[in-house]
Structures are given as C-alpha cells and as structure tokens.
Amino acid sequence: MSQPKSKFISYLTQSVAGNSRKSYLVSGGDDEVQESASKFFDVSQQPNLMPGERVIGEVDRVLKYAPYSAGKQGWSGVLCITNYKLGFLTADRSSYEMTGKRNRNKILGDDDIPLTCIDSIYHVASNGKRKKLTLGSRTSAKTETLEVHCKDFRIHKFGFKFTPKDENKRFVNMLVHHAFTTKDTLLFAYEYGRNNLLSGRQMMLECPQFDCILDWEEELRRCHADKTWRVTDYFVVPSALMNTDLQKAAPHFKDRRIPVWCYTHINRNSLVRMSAMDISSDQTKFQQRMLDAVKVASNQRNSPKVVVIEEECPSCQEVQESFTRLRKMCMSDTIEEFVDQDASWLTSLESSRWLLLVARCLKAAKDICEHVISGKRTVVIQGCDMSCLVSSLAQVLLDPHYRTMTGLQGLVEKEWVRAGHPFQKYLALVTPTESSLEQTPVFLLFLDCIWQLMQQFPTSFEFTETLLTTMWDSALIGIFDTFLFNNDHQRVSFSKNDNKNIRQFKLPSAWKWDFQFSSEDLSFFKNPLYLITHDEELRTSINDLRLLSRPGRVCQNSRNNSLRMVQENNVMGAGSAEMDPVRRDVLVPEESPQVLQLWRQCYLRWQSPAQILSGGTPTEYLQQCVMVEEIAQLQHKVKQLELTSNSDVKFRSKNNLIFGSQTNKSNLSELLNSTVLTSSFPFSPGPASKDQQYTFTPISAYIRHSTLDYDRD
C-alpha cells in the first residue's frame, strides 16, 4: 500500500519556474492585489490563438488565486474564454508575449485550460454559498469566486469581486455553456481541422497508425503470423475465413465484433478479441465456425481458450465509481482540506478501491499470458469495454517491443483507436445529458497498470512515467485525432463537409510530440536505465567494469575498445544455461494490491503540500541520466585516445537524454537553471513562500560535480 503524502506544507506564491511574473505577483487582501496590478494591465491584449480559435468573451479585473493561499495571494488580470480554452492573462506582458517566458507546452500556456479538460464548475456567492453549475444551468446571482475543477485533478480559483455584476453573470453563464459541449460538431477540433491544413511532413510518425493495410501486414510479418492470418478492411482474421463468412457471422455478435487477431507469440499461440453473441441470437454455430477458424490459424489440436473478460475485470460502472472516489481524495485547494485528507489518507485510498481495480486487471493479463506460455493455447478474449485494456497489457507482458515508446504508441493505435474504444464518451469530451458527465477513464486505468509494471521492472521500459502522464494529459486536450473519437466511423465522418471529402481535413496525432514539446522536454520521456541495459556498447562497458572490480582479474585493451579477459572463466561463467527463449522476455508481475502503489506523479502533482522539495523520484532519474552520460562520454574519450589520427575522430551517438551532448546548449542552459526540482517534476513548480525562505535545487545542480563536459564532444 502506498505511503501517506508528505506533510510538508507551504504556500505557492511563485509562478511556474521560468515564467517571469516580477512585481505583479502580490499578496495580501483582494483590494491590495487589485490595486497593485491593475495599473499595469492592458485589456486590449489578446491571448495566443490557434488556427480557427476565436475569443468569445472576456472579463477584466479578475484575481487568480494561488493554490493553498486561502485567497490571500495571487495575480490580477483578464479572464477570457475562446472556443477552445479558458485563458488567464496576467498584468505581466510575458503572459501574452512569449518573451522572457518558458512554457513547457507549445500550444497551451500555464494559465490555459482546454474546455475539454474541465470537469466541473462551482459558483461561490458573496455569502459563501457554493453551487455546482451543470449542463444547462444558469446563475442569476453575482459570482464572488469561480472554481474550475479539471479532469487532470487540478483546481483553478478566480475572484470576481471587482468585476461588474452584469459582466460577471454573463461570463460565468457563457463559460458553462461552452465548457459542456452537447454535440461533437461543436468541439473546437472541428474549427481547428477546417483552418489548419497540415502538411504531409507534419503528419509523419515513427509508429504505425494501423489506418492502412500495409501497417497490419507489417505487424503480421513482425509476429511471423502472415501465413495463417490475413488483413481485411483494416483488421485481421484467419486466412480460412472468406469475406462472405464474416458478413454472415457479424450480425450475430454484439456490435458486430467478430473474432479478430491481436498478436501472435513466438510459440505460435495468439491473442484474439471478440464480443459475446447477440442476446437475441441462438445460432451459436457462427461462433463455433469462427473459433474453428482461429484454431486452424494457430495450428493447434486444442480449441482456443475463451476468457470472458467481464468475469475477470471490473465493469465500467466500477471504474467510474472508483475514479470518482480517487479524484475526491486527490483534489484539495486549502491547507485545511489537505490536512483532513492526509489524516485519513490510507483509509481513503483503500476505500476508493482503485488499486484493487489495477490489481484485477494485472491478474487478468497475467493469467492470459500463462495460458499462452504454459498452457500453449491461443486465447480468445470475449468482451468489449475492458478487452482493449487486458489485451494490451498481455502484449506488454509478452513482447518487449511494446515496452518501447514506438511500440506502446502503436499498441494504443491497434488495440484502442482502431478497435473503436469510445474515447469521446468515456473521457466526457461531449456531454449530451447531465447523467453522462461522469468519466469512465478505462484508458487511465491502463496507463496506471503500465506504471505499476514500470515500478516492478524499471529497466524493461524505454520510456518514463512522464510519457504516461503526458499521454493522459494529451487525451484531455481535445484536438488530437488519436483520442477525440469513439470509432473510425465517426473519424471518417469528421473529414466530410457538406458531404464532400476534404483530404487535408485532418487533425494531428498525439504521437507527434514535437507539436507540443521542445527536444529538451522530450528528453524526459527516455529511461536511462533502459539505455544502460539495451545499448550494446554501454552494456558491454558496464559489464566489463563490473568484472574488473573483482580481485584477480587482468585485462588488455584491444583496438575496438573492448576489454578482453585473459582468465579462463568467461563472462557468463562456466556451465551457465540460457533461459528458455519462450519465457526469456516475458514479464511476470506481482499483482497483489499490497505491493501496488499510488501513481503520485499523475494524481498528486498539483497538490503542492504533498510535494518533496529537491527530492522524490525525479532526483533518482536525474542522477541516472548523469551516470549514463558520464559513462558514454568516458567511453567516447577512450575511443578518441585509441585512434591513430585526429581525422578519425567520430562523434558519439545520440542518447536523447537531458544531459546529452547533442542538445541545444542555450535552450538546455535556460531549462537547467530555471527549473525548480520537486517530486512532481516536470509538471508542477513546487511550493514556495514569500514569508519563508526555502532552498530550491535547479536541475543544473546535478552536473556541477559531475565529469560532464559540454564544451567538447
């Protein structure tokens, strides 16, 4: 079970590191805040707008309160709403001029809230009465404080004390109207798609999107399954089945989801997904015909193992209810709330049952892998809502390809996007009725399961938890083709305008990460421990150094810089046996709820009292980056010394870590010196206080006493 949150408590009075608020950041009562900043602000300034984005309304003389400041500290400025986001512009010109300021995200400022990320809105009147504003509701009273609760667990509070009553009411009602979109055609993505013609180069990705037959055929070849399975209409079925067989059988399966191929292991056993038979249909012969074809494709004597996923995994209602409790325990905006939550933290965590749901999903995936490996049987996952989660997890356990960044992204495309996971519905991007406001974040549950695996197998994944958290954030931004639609039919309909296809009418993929982040920020996606264990040169150097540390060992330098042992024993040791290749790359996790942890970076990153200053897992990560970079630089210098002439000097290969020699030195210097390190790095700036002085550690401190040399490669 997870440990309680840190009880370190302080107020946040500084902006995100690297954003210059200067003298406009003030503390004290509301009157002092307004008087201090209003004379500097120019209300004619506009926020940075994306193609197709337009300002719908704005209100000035608004106070944005600093979290955990009890309304005593914050910034004065203009609050505006566009057809895409709720934005706040401070009295500091850098909030709308991108000079002297470093935003982590290129398309969203630190004070911008995408409308699709808003979960709930609360109106607080002057008498302190608090009311939740829902779809279709309007307020006639003046709003004293506006609370915006986001789907990423962040809370924003705005003070309207100095705004005129009519402007006040008009703006709040306008926000409620646009935040809860009733039709998918009213989403900003439609305006963005019409006004932003992306070039072919902007759409190119390293990972397959499985939106064409070639991607599926390549995946079949990678799994050595192209002899017995075939591609039809962008999904894969047994080669023995004709298209007419599929057409006859489809109506008898729920949502017409016939058995389709997901993955084939090296022992030729496969994973297959299908829905249950239609309740109104008693023609089980169609299901048996499908399963017989799967059996032939797997070249097995035994029939496939059918796993009814509803019996193994939580239902969507359980996920929704558990997530609601998890969100409640992880969101607070006052010290009093935080202290109350902290006092019963472990009890609340257990009551939420979130880790229990994670455990059930991990166990289901682990059992399926056991059938594939030990049972030597093809497994057919029967179900709908949770089948994408379990199938994806099983493939991550079975195949190291899906533990790479490209592999994981391709897996999401294959098992979630193309299989028709209803992202728009489950993420509540559209709220046609009040009853549909609650999220059912099956995708977040999947990311949490991957995070749990990363804690148990820290060297087996190419990416870090920062990538997983960013994937969740990207799903809530509302402009990416990857997470916007419920199925491919809706996706195709999006590209039509007045029944005319517009080829350029397409949204960017979430996997085009440089659309959102700089190369320096993207380096935080890379796991240095994975690099050590999977880079041949680094792994060889570390193994050789480990051997040299033992007494009685002698070595010689060879021309290719490898260390050659001149003792009798080899590196593997006498008599050592290779592991069974079928099991060698398979992960076998521990799924007991007692060993699982709360994903603190994702759920607690905005709770500044829970953060550890200059500590937490980010410090371990940065030290690992320094270690890998030092080894790579030393290895490169040894090679340079061995070369016969300076003309033979070669630059060492890129490792894409934050301290890599290939990074832009000016951008990197700005990032290293301006970013404050906390346990929520790189998402939250961490707590600070005007009245008390704390020691902050910029990440540049991690290279001050290292051997890293940025002046030469």
Secondary structure as the mmCIF struct_conf table of DSSP 4:
data_model
#
loop_
_struct_conf.conf_type_id
_struct_conf.id
_struct_conf.beg_label_comp_id
_struct_conf.beg_label_asym_id
_struct_conf.beg_label_seq_id
_struct_conf.end_label_comp_id
_struct_conf.end_label_asym_id
_struct_conf.end_label_seq_id
HELX_LH_PP_P HELX_LH_PP_P1 SER A 2 SER A 6
BEND BEND1 GLN A 14 GLN A 14
BEND BEND2 VAL A 16 VAL A 16
TURN_TY1_P TURN_TY1_P1 ALA A 17 GLY A 18
STRN STRN1 ASN A 19 ASN A 19
HELX_RH_3T_P HELX_RH_3T_P1 LYS A 22 TYR A 24
STRN STRN2 VAL A 26 SER A 27
BEND BEND3 GLY A 28 GLY A 29
HELX_RH_AL_P HELX_RH_AL_P1 ASP A 30 ALA A 37
HELX_RH_3T_P HELX_RH_3T_P2 SER A 38 PHE A 40
TURN_TY1_P TURN_TY1_P2 VAL A 43 SER A 44
TURN_TY1_P TURN_TY1_P3 PRO A 51 GLY A 52
STRN STRN3 VAL A 55 TYR A 65
HELX_LH_PP_P HELX_LH_PP_P2 ALA A 66 ALA A 66
TURN_TY1_P TURN_TY1_P4 PRO A 67 TYR A 68
BEND BEND4 SER A 69 SER A 69
TURN_TY1_P TURN_TY1_P5 ALA A 70 GLY A 71
BEND BEND5 LYS A 72 LYS A 72
STRN STRN4 GLN A 73 THR A 82
BEND BEND6 ASN A 83 TYR A 84
STRN STRN5 LYS A 85 THR A 90
BEND BEND7 ALA A 91 ASP A 92
HELX_RH_3T_P HELX_RH_3T_P3 ARG A 93 SER A 95
TURN_TY1_P TURN_TY1_P6 TYR A 96 TYR A 96
BEND BEND8 GLU A 97 GLU A 97
BEND BEND9 THR A 99 GLY A 100
STRN STRN6 LYS A 101 LYS A 101
BEND BEND10 ARG A 104 LEU A 108
TURN_TY1_P TURN_TY1_P7 ASP A 110 ASP A 111
STRN STRN7 ASP A 112 PRO A 114
HELX_RH_3T_P HELX_RH_3T_P4 LEU A 115 CYS A 117
STRN STRN8 ILE A 118 VAL A 124
TURN_TY1_P TURN_TY1_P8 SER A 126 ASN A 127
STRN STRN9 ARG A 130 LEU A 133
TURN_TY1_P TURN_TY1_P9 LEU A 135 GLY A 136
BEND BEND11 ALA A 141 ALA A 141
HELX_LH_PP_P HELX_LH_PP_P3 LYS A 142 THR A 143
BEND BEND12 GLU A 144 GLU A 144
STRN STRN10 THR A 145 CYS A 150
TURN_TY1_P TURN_TY1_P10 LYS A 151 ASP A 152
BEND BEND13 PHE A 153 PHE A 153
STRN STRN11 ILE A 155 GLY A 159
TURN_TY1_P TURN_TY1_P11 LYS A 161 PHE A 162
BEND BEND14 THR A 163 THR A 163
HELX_RH_AL_P HELX_RH_AL_P2 LYS A 165 ALA A 179
BEND BEND15 PHE A 180 PHE A 180
BEND BEND16 THR A 182 LYS A 183
HELX_RH_3T_P HELX_RH_3T_P5 ASP A 184 LEU A 186
BEND BEND17 LEU A 187 LEU A 187
HELX_RH_AL_P HELX_RH_AL_P3 PHE A 188 ASN A 195
HELX_RH_AL_P HELX_RH_AL_P4 GLY A 200 MET A 203
BEND BEND18 GLU A 206 CYS A 207
BEND BEND19 CYS A 212 CYS A 212
HELX_RH_AL_P HELX_RH_AL_P5 ILE A 213 ARG A 222
TURN_TY1_P TURN_TY1_P12 CYS A 223 HIS A 224
TURN_TY1_P TURN_TY1_P13 ASP A 226 THR A 228
STRN STRN12 TRP A 229 THR A 232
TURN_TY1_P TURN_TY1_P14 ASP A 233 TYR A 234
STRN STRN13 PHE A 235 PRO A 238
TURN_TY1_P TURN_TY1_P15 SER A 239 ALA A 240
HELX_RH_AL_P HELX_RH_AL_P6 ASN A 243 ALA A 249
HELX_RH_3T_P HELX_RH_3T_P6 ALA A 250 HIS A 252
STRN STRN14 PHE A 253 PHE A 253
HELX_RH_3T_P HELX_RH_3T_P7 LYS A 254 ARG A 256
STRN STRN15 VAL A 260 THR A 264
TURN_TY1_P TURN_TY1_P16 ILE A 266 ASN A 267
BEND BEND20 ARG A 268 ARG A 268
STRN STRN16 SER A 270 MET A 274
HELX_LH_PP_P HELX_LH_PP_P4 SER A 275 ALA A 276
STRN STRN17 MET A 277 MET A 277
HELX_LH_PP_P HELX_LH_PP_P5 ASP A 278 ASP A 278
TURN_TY1_P TURN_TY1_P17 ILE A 279 SER A 280
TURN_TY1_P TURN_TY1_P18 THR A 284 THR A 284
HELX_RH_AL_P HELX_RH_AL_P7 LYS A 285 ALA A 297
TURN_TY1_P TURN_TY1_P19 SER A 298 ASN A 299
BEND BEND21 ARG A 301 ASN A 302
HELX_LH_PP_P HELX_LH_PP_P6 SER A 303 PRO A 304
STRN STRN18 LYS A 305 VAL A 308
HELX_RH_AL_P HELX_RH_AL_P8 ILE A 309 GLU A 312
BEND BEND22 CYS A 313 CYS A 313
HELX_RH_AL_P HELX_RH_AL_P9 CYS A 316 MET A 329
TURN_TY1_P TURN_TY1_P20 CYS A 330 CYS A 330
BEND BEND23 THR A 334 THR A 334
HELX_RH_AL_P HELX_RH_AL_P10 ILE A 335 ALA A 343
TURN_TY1_P TURN_TY1_P21 SER A 344 SER A 344
HELX_RH_AL_P HELX_RH_AL_P11 TRP A 345 SER A 352
TURN_TY1_P TURN_TY1_P22 ARG A 353 ARG A 353
HELX_RH_AL_P HELX_RH_AL_P12 TRP A 354 ILE A 373
TURN_TY1_P TURN_TY1_P23 SER A 374 SER A 374
BEND BEND24 GLY A 375 GLY A 375
STRN STRN19 VAL A 379 GLN A 382
BEND BEND25 CYS A 384 CYS A 384
TURN_TY1_P TURN_TY1_P24 ASP A 385 MET A 386
HELX_RH_AL_P HELX_RH_AL_P13 SER A 387 LEU A 398
HELX_RH_3T_P HELX_RH_3T_P8 PRO A 400 ARG A 403
BEND BEND26 THR A 404 THR A 404
HELX_RH_AL_P HELX_RH_AL_P14 MET A 405 VAL A 412
HELX_RH_PI_P HELX_RH_PI_P1 GLU A 413 VAL A 417
TURN_TY1_P TURN_TY1_P25 ARG A 418 GLY A 420
HELX_RH_AL_P HELX_RH_AL_P15 PHE A 423 TYR A 426
TURN_TY1_P TURN_TY1_P26 LEU A 427 ALA A 428
BEND BEND27 LEU A 429 VAL A 430
BEND BEND28 PRO A 432 THR A 433
HELX_RH_3T_P HELX_RH_3T_P9 GLU A 434 SER A 436
BEND BEND29 GLU A 438 GLU A 438
HELX_RH_AL_P HELX_RH_AL_P16 VAL A 442 GLN A 456
TURN_TY1_P TURN_TY1_P27 PRO A 458 THR A 459
BEND BEND30 SER A 460 SER A 460
BEND BEND31 GLU A 462 GLU A 462
STRN STRN20 PHE A 463 PHE A 463
HELX_RH_AL_P HELX_RH_AL_P17 GLU A 465 ILE A 477
BEND BEND32 GLY A 478 GLY A 478
HELX_RH_AL_P HELX_RH_AL_P18 ASP A 481 LEU A 484
BEND BEND33 ASN A 486 ASN A 487
HELX_RH_AL_P HELX_RH_AL_P19 ASP A 488 PHE A 494
TURN_TY1_P TURN_TY1_P28 SER A 495 SER A 495
STRN STRN21 LYS A 496 ASN A 497
TURN_TY1_P TURN_TY1_P29 ASP A 498 ASN A 499
STRN STRN22 LYS A 500 ASN A 501
TURN_TY1_P TURN_TY1_P30 ARG A 503 GLN A 504
HELX_LH_PP_P HELX_LH_PP_P7 LEU A 507 SER A 509
TURN_TY1_P TURN_TY1_P31 ALA A 510 TRP A 511
HELX_RH_3T_P HELX_RH_3T_P10 TRP A 513 PHE A 515
TURN_TY1_P TURN_TY1_P32 GLN A 516 GLN A 516
HELX_RH_AL_P HELX_RH_AL_P20 SER A 519 LEU A 522
HELX_RH_3T_P HELX_RH_3T_P11 SER A 523 PHE A 525
STRN STRN23 LYS A 526 LYS A 526
HELX_RH_AL_P HELX_RH_AL_P21 PRO A 528 HIS A 534
HELX_RH_AL_P HELX_RH_AL_P22 GLU A 536 LEU A 548
TURN_TY1_P TURN_TY1_P33 SER A 549 SER A 549
BEND BEND34 ARG A 550 ARG A 550
TURN_TY1_P TURN_TY1_P34 PRO A 551 GLY A 552
STRN STRN24 CYS A 555 ASN A 557
TURN_TY1_P TURN_TY1_P35 ARG A 559 ASN A 560
BEND BEND35 ASN A 561 ASN A 561
HELX_LH_PP_P HELX_LH_PP_P8 SER A 562 SER A 562
STRN STRN25 LEU A 563 MET A 565
BEND BEND36 GLN A 567 ASN A 569
BEND BEND37 VAL A 571 MET A 572
TURN_TY1_P TURN_TY1_P36 ALA A 574 GLY A 575
HELX_LH_PP_P HELX_LH_PP_P9 GLU A 578 ASP A 580
HELX_RH_AL_P HELX_RH_AL_P23 PRO A 581 ARG A 584
TURN_TY1_P TURN_TY1_P37 ASP A 585 ASP A 585
TURN_TY1_P TURN_TY1_P38 PRO A 593 VAL A 595
HELX_RH_AL_P HELX_RH_AL_P24 ARG A 600 LEU A 604
TURN_TY1_P TURN_TY1_P39 ARG A 605 TRP A 606
HELX_RH_3T_P HELX_RH_3T_P12 SER A 608 ALA A 610
STRN STRN26 LEU A 613 LEU A 613
TURN_TY1_P TURN_TY1_P40 SER A 614 SER A 614
BEND BEND38 GLY A 616 GLY A 616
HELX_RH_AL_P HELX_RH_AL_P25 THR A 617 GLU A 642
BEND BEND39 THR A 644 SER A 645
HELX_RH_3T_P HELX_RH_3T_P13 ASN A 646 ASP A 648
HELX_LH_PP_P HELX_LH_PP_P10 PHE A 651 LYS A 654
TURN_TY1_P TURN_TY1_P41 ILE A 658 PHE A 659
TURN_TY1_P TURN_TY1_P42 SER A 661 GLN A 662
BEND BEND40 THR A 663 THR A 663
HELX_RH_AL_P HELX_RH_AL_P26 LYS A 665 SER A 674
HELX_LH_PP_P HELX_LH_PP_P11 THR A 675 THR A 675
STRN STRN27 VAL A 676 VAL A 676
HELX_LH_PP_P HELX_LH_PP_P12 LEU A 677 LEU A 677
STRN STRN28 THR A 678 THR A 678
TURN_TY1_P TURN_TY1_P43 SER A 679 PHE A 683
BEND BEND41 LYS A 690 GLN A 692
STRN STRN29 PRO A 698 PRO A 698
HELX_RH_3T_P HELX_RH_3T_P14 ILE A 699 ILE A 703
TURN_TY1_P TURN_TY1_P44 ARG A 704 HIS A 705
BEND BEND42 SER A 706 SER A 706
BEND BEND43 TYR A 710 ASP A 711
#
